[in-house]
Amino acid sequence: MKKKKALPSFLYLVFIVLLPWGVSFSFNKFTDFFVGFHSTRGWELLIRWVYNNFGWAPNELIFTIFVCSFPVILDTCLKFWVFFCLHRLSPSLVVIYHSISEA
């Protein structure tokens, strides 16, 4: 018997079959969870894991600077991608994403 590939079919469902509002809502929640400014503890854990993995001595100043600046830069890049690059693929998706973000 052939095994089904769950992940590709799920991604197909999310990005192809869903209506533009579903994709916008999913993208908004995904970026808020991983890039949002409330996820500072996750970024701090990530940088501490990298430091421990490479055997470097912890430096609180670097942790603070990384946690304060990297999510903002990443969020800016994602919004640039949404509003300038994704606009060519689906203009309605950008309009819906913008209205969800403002609400």
Secondary structure, DSSP 8 states (H G I E B T S, - for coil): -----HHHHHHHIIIIIS-HHHHHHHHHHHHHHHHSTT-HHHHHHHHHHHHHHHT----HHHHHHHHHHHHHHHHHHHHHIIIIIHHHH-HHHHHHHHHHHH-
